[in-house]
């Protein structure tokens, strides 16, 4: 379900820091399922992805970690590497808030 701006219910749950509700949505509609959330969702005008949004929250708790792991597993590589209109990836957002946990979840290449 999308609003008139093309934002999903899942996007709104995260953006309003309703992470318990976002986890419930994610568990019912995992990104790997045919009817799952769209892990590639991004928003104009800033081109932020769900990963950007999640890593810019005021706090990164166990619910955020669960959401992050599922999004990372379900998102295509180009979404994981996507920069927003400011040239920042979700890693920039995490580093700006000193959220080191998301950075430790990426495979080392």
TIVO-491181 format. One line per 10 residues: their letters; for each residue x, y, z of N, C-alpha, C. Coordinates in steps of 0.02 Angstrom, whole numbers, plus 32768, in hexadecimal, padded with zeros to 4 digits. Example, Ala and Ser with C-alpha at 12.3 -4.5 7.8 and 13.67 -1.06 7.14 Angstrom:
<sebas>
AS	8294 7EE4 8186 8267 7F1F 8186 8294 7F5B 8186  8282 7F90 8162 82AC 7FCB 8165 8285 8002 818A .
</sebas>
This chain:
<sebas>
XXXXXXXXXX	802A 7FC6 8000 8000 8000 8000 802D 803E 8000  801E 806B 7FD2 8046 80A8 7FCA 801A 80E6 7FD4  8039 811C 7FEC 8014 815A 7FF1 801A 8180 7FAF  8000 81BC 7FAB 8001 81E2 7F6D 8046 81F7 7F57  8077 81F5 7F84 80BC 8205 7F72 80E5 81C7 7F61  80C4 818D 7F63 80E7 814F 7F52 810C 812E 7F8C  80FE 8144 7FC8 811F 8128 8003 80F4 80EF 8020  8115 80B9 8032 80F2 807F 804D 80E2 8087 8097  80B6 805D 80AE 80A7 805A 80F6 80E7 804A 811D  810F 801D 8101 814E 800A 8120 817D 8047 8126 .
XXXXXXXXXX	8182 806F 80F1 81AA 80AC 80F1 8193 80DA 812A  8151 80E4 812E 8136 8110 8162 8144 80F6 81A8  813F 80B5 81B1 814D 8098 81F3 8195 80A8 8208  81C3 80A1 81DA 8209 80B0 81EA 8213 80FB 81F4  81F9 8123 81C6 8204 816C 81CA 81E6 818B 8209  81B2 816C 8223 8193 8185 8261 81AD 8160 829F  81E4 813B 8294 8206 8117 82CA 81D8 80E6 82EE  81AB 80C8 82C9 817E 8094 82E3 819C 8050 82D0  81D6 8042 82ED 81FC 8007 82D8 81DC 7FC5 82EC  81B8 7FC4 8324 8195 7F86 8335 8162 7F75 82FF .
XXXXXXXXXX	813E 7FA7 82E7 810D 7F9B 82B2 8130 7F88 8271  8169 7FA8 8263 818F 7F98 8226 81A7 7F4F 8228  81BC 7F38 8262 81D2 7EF2 8269 8197 7EC3 825C  815C 7ED4 8276 8121 7EAA 8269 8111 7EA7 821F  8114 7EDF 81FD 8108 7EE1 81B5 813D 7EB7 8191  817B 7EBF 81A4 81B2 7E9B 8184 81AC 7E4F 818E  8199 7E3A 81CA 8192 7DF3 81D6 8158 7DD5 81AE  8124 7DFB 81A4 80EB 7DE3 817D 80F8 7DE7 8132  811E 7E19 811D 812B 7E25 80D6 8176 7E2C 80CA  819E 7DF6 80D4 81E6 7DFB 80CB 81F7 7E0D 8082 .
XXXXXXXXXX	822E 7E31 8077 823F 7E47 8034 824C 7E0E 8003  825C 7DD3 801C 826A 7D9A 7FF0 8229 7D7A 7FD7  81F0 7D89 7FF6 81B0 7D6A 7FE2 8191 7D90 7FA7  8168 7D6C 7F81 8148 7D8B 7F46 811D 7DC6 7F59  80FC 7DC3 7F94 80D2 7DFB 7FAB 80F5 7E25 7FE0  8138 7E21 7FE1 815E 7E44 8015 8168 7E8E 8008  8183 7EAF 8039 8193 7EF7 8032 81C8 7EFF 7FFB  81CA 7F3A 7FDF 81FA 7F48 7FA9 823A 7F64 7FC9  826D 7F39 7FCF 82AD 7F4E 7FED 82D0 7F82 7FC2  82B9 7F8C 7F85 82D7 7FBE 7F58 82B5 8002 7F5C .
XXXXXXXXXX	8284 8009 7F87 825F 8048 7F8C 828E 8082 7F9A  8287 80B6 7F72 82AD 80F4 7F7E 827E 812E 7F70  8290 8167 7F8A 8263 81A0 7F87 8283 81DD 7F68  825E 81FC 7F3C 8272 823D 7F21 825D 8272 7F54  827A 82AA 7F57 82AE 82C1 7F2B 82F4 82AD 7F40  82FD 8293 7F7C 8340 8285 7F96 835F 8244 7F81  8338 8216 7F62 8350 81D5 7F4C 8368 81AA 7F86  834D 81B6 7FC2 835E 818C 7FFC 833B 8149 7FF6  835E 8114 800A 8342 80D1 800C 8329 80C3 8053  8309 8089 805C 82F6 8074 809F 8333 806E 80CC .
XXXXXXXXXX	836B 8059 80B0 83A9 8053 80D7 83C0 8098 80EF  83BC 80CA 80C3 83CD 810F 80D6 839F 8126 8110  835F 811A 8106 832E 812F 8138 833C 810F 817C  8347 80CF 817B 8353 80AA 81B9 8392 80C2 81DC  83C7 80D0 81B7 8406 80E5 81D5 8407 812E 81E8  83D1 8152 81DB 83CD 8198 81F0 839F 81A2 822C  8385 816C 8248 8359 8171 8283 837F 818A 82C0  835A 81A2 82F1 8379 81BB 832E 839D 8186 8356  8383 8148 8353 83A5 8111 8376 83A1 80D2 834C  83D3 80A8 8354 83D7 806A 832F 83D6 8032 8362 .
XXXXXXXXXX	839B 8013 836A 8392 7FE0 839E 838B 7F9B 837E  8375 7F69 83A6 836F 7F25 838C 833A 7F20 8355  8305 7F47 8359 82D3 7F47 8323 82F2 7F63 82E3  8318 7F98 82E8 833A 7FB4 82AE 836B 7F82 8290  838D 7F5D 82BB 83BD 7F2B 82A4 8399 7EF3 827D  8360 7EDD 8296 833A 7EA9 8273 8323 7EC2 822F  830A 7EFE 822D 82F3 7F1B 81EE 832E 7F22 81BE  8366 7F3C 81D8 83A1 7F46 81AF 83B8 7F04 8190  83BE 7ED0 81B8 83D5 7E8F 819E 83A8 7E76 8166  8366 7E7C 816F 8337 7E65 813C 833B 7E8F 80FD .
XXXXXXXXXX	8341 7ED0 8105 8347 7EFC 80CA 8388 7EEE 80A5  83BE 7EE6 80C9 83FE 7ED9 80AA 83FC 7E97 8083  83DC 7E64 80A0 83D6 7E23 807F 83A8 7E26 8042  8376 7E51 8044 8344 7E53 800F 8351 7E87 7FD8  837E 7EB5 7FE4 838A 7EEB 7FB4 83BD 7ED7 7F7F  83B2 7EEA 7F41 83E4 7EDE 7F0D 8423 7F06 7F1B  845B 7EF0 7F00 849C 7F10 7F0D 849B 7F5B 7EFB  8478 7F6C 7EC4 8477 7FB3 7EB0 8452 7FDE 7EE3  8423 7FC2 7F07 8400 7FE8 7F3B 842D 7FF0 7F78  8451 7FBB 7F89 8480 7FBE 7FC2 84B5 7FF3 7FB5 .
XXXXXXXXXX	84CB 7FFA 7F76 84FF 802A 7F65 84E4 806F 7F52  84A2 8078 7F51 8483 80B5 7F39 8496 80F2 7F63  84A7 8127 7F40 84B3 8168 7F60 8474 8192 7F5A  8469 81BC 7F8D 8430 81EA 7F89 8445 8229 7F63  841A 825A 7F61 8429 8297 7F3A 8463 82BF 7F58  8476 82B0 7F96 84B0 82D1 7FB5 84F0 82A8 7FAA  84EB 8271 7F85 8525 8247 7F78 8536 8217 7FB0  8507 820E 7FDE 8514 81E4 8018 84F1 81A0 8011  8516 816B 8023 84F8 8129 8029 84DC 8122 806F  84BA 80EA 807C 84A0 80E0 80C0 84D9 80DB 80F2 .
XXXXXXXXXX	8515 80C7 80DC 854E 80C3 810A 8563 8108 8122  855D 813A 80F7 856B 817F 810D 853B 8194 8144  84FB 8181 813B 84C8 8192 816C 84D7 8170 81AF  84EA 8130 81AC 84FA 810A 81E8 8537 8128 820B  856A 8139 81E5 85A8 8154 8202 859B 8198 8222  8570 81C0 8204 8560 8203 821F 8540 81FD 8264  851C 81C7 8270 84FB 81BC 82B1 8522 818E 82DE  855E 817A 82C7 8589 814C 82EC 8567 8108 82F8  8541 80F2 82C6 8521 80B0 82C7 8551 807F 82A5  857B 8060 82CC 85AD 8033 82B0 8591 7FEE 82A0 .
XXXXXXXXX	855A 7FDB 82C0 853D 7F9A 82B5 852D 7F8E 826B  850A 7FBB 8248 84FC 7FAF 8201 853C 7FA5 81D7  8570 7FC9 81E7 85AE 7FC4 81C1 85CF 7F80 81CA  85C5 7F61 8204 85E3 7F20 8211 85BC 7EE7 81F1  8582 7EF4 81D4 8559 7EC0 81B5 8569 7EB4 816C  858F 7EE1 814F 859F 7EDA 8107 85D7 7EA8 80FD  85D3 7E7F 80C8 8609 7E50 80BB 8648 7E75 80A6  8680 7E5D 80BC 86C1 7E7C 80AB 86D6 7E60 8067  86E9 7E8E 803B 86FF 7E78 7FF8 8747 7E8A 7FED .
</sebas>
